[in-house]
Structure formats: C-alpha cells, structure tokens
Amino acid sequence: MSVDLHPRVKVLAFDTFGTVTDWFTGISGAVGAIAPEVDAAAFAKKWRRRYSPILARVESGELPWRRLDDLQTETLHDVASLFALTLDDDQARTLVRAWRTIPAWPDAVEGLQLLKRDHIVCALSNGTVALLTDMARYNAFPWDVIGGSDLWRHYKPARETYCGLADLLEVEPAEVMMVATHQSDLDAARSFGLRTAFVERPDEWGGDEKDDSGSPDNDFHATDLLDLARQLSPSVTGPSR
C-alpha cells in the first residue's frame, strides 16, 4: 500500500507578533505616549530583543513557566532602566497590554479571510489565549482556533506548541503548515513534521534591514498573506484592492 508523504494541508498556523501584526508601530506608539522623553523606536526594539532570550530561559528550566505578560513586565523594567526611566505599575501594565492592540498589517485580515475558505486558520503564538483573543477582537482576525502558550505551558520553539496544535485539532503534523516571517520559527516547526510558509515583512523592525530571503526548505514563500492565498487557493486570482 502506498503512503502519502505529502498529505493535504488542512490547518494554517500563524505566528502573530510580526507576521500578522505590526508590533513595531504599535509598541513604539505606546512607549511614546507613556514616556515622550525617551527614543520610543529604540526602546521598542530593545524590548523586543529581550523577548526570545527570556522565553528560552523558561524552556531550559532556568525560570519557571509564567505567562507572557509576566515575562514582558520583567523585561520591560530591565529596558526602562537602560533609558533611566522609572515606570509605575499602571504605566507598566499599559505598555505590557499594548501588545494586545498592536495593529494588523494591511493585508492580514483580508488574507486570513481568503485562506479560511479552504483551511482552518489558527493563531499559534507565545501569547496567552486571553492576549490573542484581545488582539483578534481589536483587529477582526477571523481565527477558527486560538493556540496560546498557556494551553501547553510551553513556548515556541518547543515541540509541545507545534505538535500540541496538531493534537488539539486531531490532524497529523504534516497536515499543519506554520506561517511566519521568522525563519527560526519555521525551522523548528519543520523539525517536528509541519509544513512551512515564509511571509516577507520588510518593515517589521520599523525600517531596519531584515532578512526576508526565507529558506529553500520552506514549502511556500509569499510577499504577504494575499500572495499566500493566491498560491494556496486556485480560486484567488488576484488582489482585491
């Protein structure tokens, strides 16, 4: 009996911070409103660069598992100290919760709606279910499923996140395609049997140069979500705008 080595992709799992949302615009704007005396762009970038290292410390066992808001609060105060900025509890909470209202990229909502025609579309993020729900309501993201880190109490690139979503939806890993603008996310997903699609986001870092070359190992490479929809769905023949 022959074995299908490439089953049909049923589920599209999306990174959120950077892939479907413009974190730089949202966070630098929030910083500027709270602390106009600092360089908001530089602050936002330094804060974002603290993101992956502290998640890695959790996954290594150095730190106990905590929700993303708690980790972001810790790194926020670390970065504030670099700018000689003291934040009170209300200011810190406002900035941490600003990650829930970062704006969608212009193509994101329409692209997700088109992709949803033939696939289950899911958020697969290091944010919590509550955070991602707030983000979805703010941007009108049409998720079928919200895969937050608190469901598996692990952070990407842990196996439990990628395969946890497949288990939740009762599909094989190869029936899930991870969609992200971060190649490291896609490399991890592929190592656990998922398919992968790279999405270019050249402005993710507010104009700083970003490597959008992707990898030849990805199944798809798209300029945005509308382009990905055209590649995955034959019925989508061109941009609607």
NUKEZA-413839 format. One record per residue (C-alpha): residue number from 0; x, y, z. Coordinates in nm, 2 decimals. Example, Ala and Ser with C-alpha at 12.3 -4.5 7.8 and 13.67 -1.06 7.14 Angstrom:
BEGIN
<site><i>0</i><u>1.23</u><v>-0.45</v><w>0.78</w></site>
<site><i>1</i><u>1.37</u><v>-0.11</v><w>0.71</w></site>
END
This chain:
BEGIN
<site><i>0</i><u>0.00</u><v>0.00</v><w>0.00</w></site>
<site><i>1</i><u>0.14</u><v>0.34</v><w>-0.10</w></site>
<site><i>2</i><u>0.19</u><v>0.60</v><w>0.17</w></site>
<site><i>3</i><u>0.10</u><v>0.97</v><w>0.11</w></site>
<site><i>4</i><u>0.42</u><v>1.15</v><w>0.20</w></site>
<site><i>5</i><u>0.26</u><v>1.49</v><w>0.14</w></site>
<site><i>6</i><u>-0.09</u><v>1.49</v><w>0.28</w></site>
<site><i>7</i><u>-0.31</u><v>1.79</v><w>0.21</w></site>
<site><i>8</i><u>-0.26</u><v>2.08</v><w>0.44</w></site>
<site><i>9</i><u>-0.57</u><v>2.13</v><w>0.65</w></site>
<site><i>10</i><u>-0.45</u><v>2.37</v><w>0.91</w></site>
<site><i>11</i><u>-0.26</u><v>2.70</v><w>0.87</w></site>
<site><i>12</i><u>-0.10</u><v>2.81</v><w>1.20</w></site>
<site><i>13</i><u>0.01</u><v>3.17</v><w>1.21</w></site>
<site><i>14</i><u>0.28</u><v>3.34</v><w>1.41</w></site>
<site><i>15</i><u>0.12</u><v>3.67</v><w>1.53</w></site>
<site><i>16</i><u>0.39</u><v>3.91</v><w>1.65</w></site>
<site><i>17</i><u>0.54</u><v>4.03</v><w>1.33</w></site>
<site><i>18</i><u>0.36</u><v>3.80</v><w>1.08</w></site>
<site><i>19</i><u>0.00</u><v>3.92</v><w>1.11</w></site>
<site><i>20</i><u>0.06</u><v>4.23</v><w>1.32</w></site>
<site><i>21</i><u>0.30</u><v>4.53</v><w>1.31</w></site>
<site><i>22</i><u>0.44</u><v>4.52</v><w>1.66</w></site>
<site><i>23</i><u>0.69</u><v>4.80</v><w>1.60</w></site>
<site><i>24</i><u>0.43</u><v>5.06</v><w>1.51</w></site>
<site><i>25</i><u>0.20</u><v>4.96</v><w>1.80</w></site>
<site><i>26</i><u>0.47</u><v>4.93</v><w>2.07</w></site>
<site><i>27</i><u>0.67</u><v>5.24</v><w>1.97</w></site>
<site><i>28</i><u>0.35</u><v>5.44</v><w>1.97</w></site>
<site><i>29</i><u>0.25</u><v>5.32</v><w>2.31</w></site>
<site><i>30</i><u>0.60</u><v>5.40</v><w>2.45</w></site>
<site><i>31</i><u>0.59</u><v>5.74</v><w>2.30</w></site>
<site><i>32</i><u>0.25</u><v>5.81</v><w>2.47</w></site>
<site><i>33</i><u>0.38</u><v>5.69</v><w>2.81</w></site>
<site><i>34</i><u>0.73</u><v>5.83</v><w>2.80</w></site>
<site><i>35</i><u>0.77</u><v>6.10</v><w>2.54</w></site>
<site><i>36</i><u>1.11</u><v>6.19</v><w>2.68</w></site>
<site><i>37</i><u>1.27</u><v>5.86</v><w>2.55</w></site>
<site><i>38</i><u>1.35</u><v>5.74</v><w>2.20</w></site>
<site><i>39</i><u>1.04</u><v>5.53</v><w>2.15</w></site>
<site><i>40</i><u>1.17</u><v>5.34</v><w>1.85</w></site>
<site><i>41</i><u>1.49</u><v>5.24</v><w>2.02</w></site>
<site><i>42</i><u>1.30</u><v>5.14</v><w>2.33</w></site>
<site><i>43</i><u>1.06</u><v>4.92</v><w>2.14</w></site>
<site><i>44</i><u>1.34</u><v>4.74</v><w>1.96</w></site>
<site><i>45</i><u>1.54</u><v>4.68</v><w>2.28</w></site>
<site><i>46</i><u>1.23</u><v>4.55</v><w>2.45</w></site>
<site><i>47</i><u>1.15</u><v>4.32</v><w>2.16</w></site>
<site><i>48</i><u>1.51</u><v>4.18</v><w>2.16</w></site>
<site><i>49</i><u>1.46</u><v>4.07</v><w>2.52</w></site>
<site><i>50</i><u>1.16</u><v>3.85</v><w>2.41</w></site>
<site><i>51</i><u>1.33</u><v>3.54</v><w>2.28</w></site>
<site><i>52</i><u>1.61</u><v>3.51</v><w>2.54</w></site>
<site><i>53</i><u>1.36</u><v>3.51</v><w>2.84</w></site>
<site><i>54</i><u>1.14</u><v>3.25</v><w>2.67</w></site>
<site><i>55</i><u>1.45</u><v>3.04</v><w>2.62</w></site>
<site><i>56</i><u>1.53</u><v>3.06</v><w>2.99</w></site>
<site><i>57</i><u>1.18</u><v>2.93</v><w>3.06</w></site>
<site><i>58</i><u>1.21</u><v>2.64</v><w>2.82</w></site>
<site><i>59</i><u>1.56</u><v>2.55</v><w>2.95</w></site>
<site><i>60</i><u>1.41</u><v>2.52</v><w>3.30</w></site>
<site><i>61</i><u>1.61</u><v>2.81</v><w>3.44</w></site>
<site><i>62</i><u>1.29</u><v>3.00</v><w>3.50</w></site>
<site><i>63</i><u>0.95</u><v>2.85</v><w>3.60</w></site>
<site><i>64</i><u>0.67</u><v>2.88</v><w>3.34</w></site>
<site><i>65</i><u>0.50</u><v>3.21</v><w>3.36</w></site>
<site><i>66</i><u>0.25</u><v>3.38</v><w>3.13</w></site>
<site><i>67</i><u>0.39</u><v>3.61</v><w>2.86</w></site>
<site><i>68</i><u>0.26</u><v>3.93</v><w>3.03</w></site>
<site><i>69</i><u>0.46</u><v>3.84</v><w>3.34</w></site>
<site><i>70</i><u>0.78</u><v>3.79</v><w>3.14</w></site>
<site><i>71</i><u>0.72</u><v>4.10</v><w>2.93</w></site>
<site><i>72</i><u>0.68</u><v>4.30</v><w>3.26</w></site>
<site><i>73</i><u>1.02</u><v>4.18</v><w>3.38</w></site>
<site><i>74</i><u>1.19</u><v>4.26</v><w>3.05</w></site>
<site><i>75</i><u>1.01</u><v>4.60</v><w>3.03</w></site>
<site><i>76</i><u>1.16</u><v>4.71</v><w>3.36</w></site>
<site><i>77</i><u>1.50</u><v>4.59</v><w>3.25</w></site>
<site><i>78</i><u>1.48</u><v>4.80</v><w>2.94</w></site>
<site><i>79</i><u>1.34</u><v>5.10</v><w>3.12</w></site>
<site><i>80</i><u>1.64</u><v>5.10</v><w>3.35</w></site>
<site><i>81</i><u>1.87</u><v>5.13</v><w>3.04</w></site>
<site><i>82</i><u>1.68</u><v>5.45</v><w>2.95</w></site>
<site><i>83</i><u>1.69</u><v>5.58</v><w>3.31</w></site>
<site><i>84</i><u>1.31</u><v>5.56</v><w>3.31</w></site>
<site><i>85</i><u>1.11</u><v>5.46</v><w>3.61</w></site>
<site><i>86</i><u>0.76</u><v>5.32</v><w>3.53</w></site>
<site><i>87</i><u>0.49</u><v>5.29</v><w>3.79</w></site>
<site><i>88</i><u>0.26</u><v>4.99</v><w>3.80</w></site>
<site><i>89</i><u>-0.01</u><v>5.15</v><w>3.59</w></site>
<site><i>90</i><u>0.24</u><v>5.26</v><w>3.32</w></site>
<site><i>91</i><u>0.40</u><v>4.92</v><w>3.30</w></site>
<site><i>92</i><u>0.06</u><v>4.75</v><w>3.28</w></site>
<site><i>93</i><u>-0.04</u><v>4.98</v><w>3.00</w></site>
<site><i>94</i><u>0.27</u><v>4.91</v><w>2.80</w></site>
<site><i>95</i><u>0.25</u><v>4.53</v><w>2.85</w></site>
<site><i>96</i><u>-0.11</u><v>4.53</v><w>2.75</w></site>
<site><i>97</i><u>-0.03</u><v>4.73</v><w>2.44</w></site>
<site><i>98</i><u>0.08</u><v>4.40</v><w>2.28</w></site>
<site><i>99</i><u>-0.29</u><v>4.31</v><w>2.27</w></site>
<site><i>100</i><u>-0.37</u><v>4.61</v><w>2.05</w></site>
<site><i>101</i><u>-0.09</u><v>4.62</v><w>1.80</w></site>
<site><i>102</i><u>-0.22</u><v>4.68</v><w>1.45</w></site>
<site><i>103</i><u>-0.27</u><v>4.43</v><w>1.18</w></site>
<site><i>104</i><u>-0.06</u><v>4.45</v><w>0.86</w></site>
<site><i>105</i><u>-0.28</u><v>4.60</v><w>0.58</w></site>
<site><i>106</i><u>-0.31</u><v>4.26</v><w>0.40</w></site>
<site><i>107</i><u>-0.37</u><v>4.05</v><w>0.71</w></site>
<site><i>108</i><u>-0.74</u><v>4.04</v><w>0.77</w></site>
<site><i>109</i><u>-0.83</u><v>4.00</v><w>0.40</w></site>
<site><i>110</i><u>-0.56</u><v>3.74</v><w>0.36</w></site>
<site><i>111</i><u>-0.68</u><v>3.54</v><w>0.65</w></site>
<site><i>112</i><u>-1.04</u><v>3.56</v><w>0.53</w></site>
<site><i>113</i><u>-0.93</u><v>3.42</v><w>0.19</w></site>
<site><i>114</i><u>-0.72</u><v>3.15</v><w>0.34</w></site>
<site><i>115</i><u>-1.00</u><v>3.05</v><w>0.57</w></site>
<site><i>116</i><u>-1.21</u><v>2.94</v><w>0.27</w></site>
<site><i>117</i><u>-1.01</u><v>2.62</v><w>0.23</w></site>
<site><i>118</i><u>-0.82</u><v>2.58</v><w>0.55</w></site>
<site><i>119</i><u>-0.86</u><v>2.60</v><w>0.93</w></site>
<site><i>120</i><u>-0.68</u><v>2.92</v><w>1.03</w></site>
<site><i>121</i><u>-0.52</u><v>2.94</v><w>1.38</w></site>
<site><i>122</i><u>-0.31</u><v>3.17</v><w>1.58</w></site>
<site><i>123</i><u>-0.01</u><v>2.98</v><w>1.71</w></site>
<site><i>124</i><u>0.18</u><v>3.22</v><w>1.93</w></site>
<site><i>125</i><u>0.37</u><v>3.27</v><w>2.26</w></site>
<site><i>126</i><u>0.09</u><v>3.50</v><w>2.37</w></site>
<site><i>127</i><u>-0.18</u><v>3.36</v><w>2.60</w></site>
<site><i>128</i><u>-0.53</u><v>3.27</v><w>2.48</w></site>
<site><i>129</i><u>-0.66</u><v>3.59</v><w>2.65</w></site>
<site><i>130</i><u>-0.40</u><v>3.81</v><w>2.49</w></site>
<site><i>131</i><u>-0.46</u><v>3.66</v><w>2.14</w></site>
<site><i>132</i><u>-0.83</u><v>3.69</v><w>2.19</w></site>
<site><i>133</i><u>-0.80</u><v>4.06</v><w>2.27</w></site>
<site><i>134</i><u>-0.57</u><v>4.10</v><w>1.96</w></site>
<site><i>135</i><u>-0.82</u><v>3.92</v><w>1.74</w></site>
<site><i>136</i><u>-1.11</u><v>4.14</v><w>1.86</w></site>
<site><i>137</i><u>-0.91</u><v>4.45</v><w>1.81</w></site>
<site><i>138</i><u>-0.81</u><v>4.36</v><w>1.45</w></site>
<site><i>139</i><u>-1.11</u><v>4.15</v><w>1.35</w></site>
<site><i>140</i><u>-0.89</u><v>3.84</v><w>1.29</w></site>
<site><i>141</i><u>-1.11</u><v>3.55</v><w>1.18</w></site>
<site><i>142</i><u>-0.94</u><v>3.28</v><w>1.37</w></site>
<site><i>143</i><u>-1.10</u><v>2.93</v><w>1.38</w></site>
<site><i>144</i><u>-0.88</u><v>2.84</v><w>1.68</w></site>
<site><i>145</i><u>-0.65</u><v>3.04</v><w>1.91</w></site>
<site><i>146</i><u>-0.34</u><v>2.84</v><w>2.01</w></site>
<site><i>147</i><u>-0.20</u><v>3.03</v><w>2.31</w></site>
<site><i>148</i><u>0.11</u><v>2.92</v><w>2.51</w></site>
<site><i>149</i><u>-0.10</u><v>2.87</v><w>2.82</w></site>
<site><i>150</i><u>-0.27</u><v>2.57</v><w>2.66</w></site>
<site><i>151</i><u>0.05</u><v>2.37</v><w>2.66</w></site>
<site><i>152</i><u>0.26</u><v>2.58</v><w>2.91</w></site>
<site><i>153</i><u>0.54</u><v>2.59</v><w>2.67</w></site>
<site><i>154</i><u>0.69</u><v>2.85</v><w>2.43</w></site>
<site><i>155</i><u>0.80</u><v>2.81</v><w>2.07</w></site>
<site><i>156</i><u>1.02</u><v>2.66</v><w>1.96</w></site>
<site><i>157</i><u>0.92</u><v>2.38</v><w>2.19</w></site>
<site><i>158</i><u>0.77</u><v>2.07</v><w>2.03</w></site>
<site><i>159</i><u>0.47</u><v>2.09</v><w>2.26</w></site>
<site><i>160</i><u>0.35</u><v>2.41</v><w>2.09</w></site>
<site><i>161</i><u>0.36</u><v>2.29</v><w>1.73</w></site>
<site><i>162</i><u>0.25</u><v>1.93</v><w>1.79</w></site>
<site><i>163</i><u>0.01</u><v>2.04</v><w>2.06</w></site>
<site><i>164</i><u>-0.19</u><v>2.23</v><w>1.80</w></site>
<site><i>165</i><u>-0.19</u><v>1.92</v><w>1.57</w></site>
<site><i>166</i><u>-0.31</u><v>1.70</v><w>1.86</w></site>
<site><i>167</i><u>-0.58</u><v>1.96</v><w>1.96</w></site>
<site><i>168</i><u>-0.72</u><v>1.95</v><w>1.60</w></site>
<site><i>169</i><u>-0.68</u><v>1.58</v><w>1.55</w></site>
<site><i>170</i><u>-0.46</u><v>1.61</v><w>1.25</w></site>
<site><i>171</i><u>-0.11</u><v>1.49</v><w>1.17</w></site>
<site><i>172</i><u>0.18</u><v>1.74</v><w>1.19</w></site>
<site><i>173</i><u>0.23</u><v>1.72</v><w>0.81</w></site>
<site><i>174</i><u>-0.13</u><v>1.84</v><w>0.77</w></site>
<site><i>175</i><u>-0.04</u><v>2.17</v><w>0.95</w></site>
<site><i>176</i><u>0.15</u><v>2.45</v><w>0.79</w></site>
<site><i>177</i><u>0.33</u><v>2.70</v><w>1.00</w></site>
<site><i>178</i><u>0.31</u><v>3.05</v><w>0.86</w></site>
<site><i>179</i><u>0.57</u><v>3.30</v><w>0.99</w></site>
<site><i>180</i><u>0.81</u><v>3.58</v><w>0.90</w></site>
<site><i>181</i><u>1.07</u><v>3.43</v><w>1.13</w></site>
<site><i>182</i><u>1.28</u><v>3.16</v><w>0.97</w></site>
<site><i>183</i><u>1.38</u><v>3.01</v><w>1.31</w></site>
<site><i>184</i><u>1.01</u><v>2.95</v><w>1.39</w></site>
<site><i>185</i><u>0.97</u><v>2.77</v><w>1.06</w></site>
<site><i>186</i><u>1.28</u><v>2.57</v><w>1.10</w></site>
<site><i>187</i><u>1.16</u><v>2.45</v><w>1.44</w></site>
<site><i>188</i><u>0.81</u><v>2.37</v><w>1.30</w></site>
<site><i>189</i><u>0.96</u><v>2.17</v><w>1.02</w></site>
<site><i>190</i><u>1.18</u><v>1.97</v><w>1.25</w></site>
<site><i>191</i><u>0.86</u><v>1.84</v><w>1.42</w></site>
<site><i>192</i><u>0.70</u><v>1.74</v><w>1.09</w></site>
<site><i>193</i><u>0.50</u><v>2.06</v><w>1.00</w></site>
<site><i>194</i><u>0.50</u><v>2.22</v><w>0.66</w></site>
<site><i>195</i><u>0.62</u><v>2.58</v><w>0.64</w></site>
<site><i>196</i><u>0.54</u><v>2.91</v><w>0.46</w></site>
<site><i>197</i><u>0.76</u><v>3.22</v><w>0.49</w></site>
<site><i>198</i><u>0.59</u><v>3.56</v><w>0.47</w></site>
<site><i>199</i><u>0.80</u><v>3.87</v><w>0.40</w></site>
<site><i>200</i><u>0.76</u><v>4.16</v><w>0.64</w></site>
<site><i>201</i><u>1.04</u><v>4.41</v><w>0.54</w></site>
<site><i>202</i><u>0.91</u><v>4.68</v><w>0.78</w></site>
<site><i>203</i><u>0.88</u><v>4.46</v><w>1.08</w></site>
<site><i>204</i><u>1.16</u><v>4.64</v><w>1.26</w></site>
<site><i>205</i><u>1.05</u><v>4.99</v><w>1.16</w></site>
<site><i>206</i><u>1.27</u><v>5.02</v><w>0.86</w></site>
<site><i>207</i><u>1.57</u><v>4.84</v><w>1.00</w></site>
<site><i>208</i><u>1.71</u><v>4.59</v><w>0.75</w></site>
<site><i>209</i><u>1.55</u><v>4.25</v><w>0.79</w></site>
<site><i>210</i><u>1.64</u><v>3.92</v><w>0.62</w></site>
<site><i>211</i><u>1.33</u><v>3.82</v><w>0.42</w></site>
<site><i>212</i><u>1.51</u><v>3.57</v><w>0.20</w></site>
<site><i>213</i><u>1.35</u><v>3.27</v><w>0.38</w></site>
<site><i>214</i><u>1.48</u><v>2.93</v><w>0.31</w></site>
<site><i>215</i><u>1.46</u><v>2.69</v><w>0.01</w></site>
<site><i>216</i><u>1.34</u><v>2.43</v><w>0.26</w></site>
<site><i>217</i><u>1.01</u><v>2.61</v><w>0.30</w></site>
<site><i>218</i><u>0.71</u><v>2.49</v><w>0.11</w></site>
<site><i>219</i><u>0.60</u><v>2.84</v><w>0.02</w></site>
<site><i>220</i><u>0.74</u><v>3.19</v><w>0.01</w></site>
<site><i>221</i><u>0.50</u><v>3.48</v><w>0.00</w></site>
<site><i>222</i><u>0.53</u><v>3.85</v><w>-0.02</w></site>
<site><i>223</i><u>0.22</u><v>3.89</v><w>0.21</w></site>
<site><i>224</i><u>-0.09</u><v>3.69</v><w>0.31</w></site>
<site><i>225</i><u>-0.28</u><v>3.79</v><w>-0.01</w></site>
<site><i>226</i><u>0.01</u><v>3.64</v><w>-0.21</w></site>
<site><i>227</i><u>0.00</u><v>3.32</v><w>0.01</w></site>
<site><i>228</i><u>-0.38</u><v>3.30</v><w>-0.05</w></site>
<site><i>229</i><u>-0.32</u><v>3.32</v><w>-0.43</w></site>
<site><i>230</i><u>-0.06</u><v>3.04</v><w>-0.41</w></site>
<site><i>231</i><u>-0.27</u><v>2.81</v><w>-0.19</w></site>
<site><i>232</i><u>-0.61</u><v>2.87</v><w>-0.33</w></site>
<site><i>233</i><u>-0.66</u><v>2.85</v><w>-0.71</w></site>
<site><i>234</i><u>-0.99</u><v>3.04</v><w>-0.68</w></site>
<site><i>235</i><u>-0.80</u><v>3.35</v><w>-0.56</w></site>
<site><i>236</i><u>-0.67</u><v>3.51</v><w>-0.88</w></site>
<site><i>237</i><u>-0.55</u><v>3.85</v><w>-0.78</w></site>
<site><i>238</i><u>-0.56</u><v>4.12</v><w>-0.52</w></site>
<site><i>239</i><u>-0.90</u><v>4.27</v><w>-0.43</w></site>
<site><i>240</i><u>-0.77</u><v>4.61</v><w>-0.37</w></site>
END
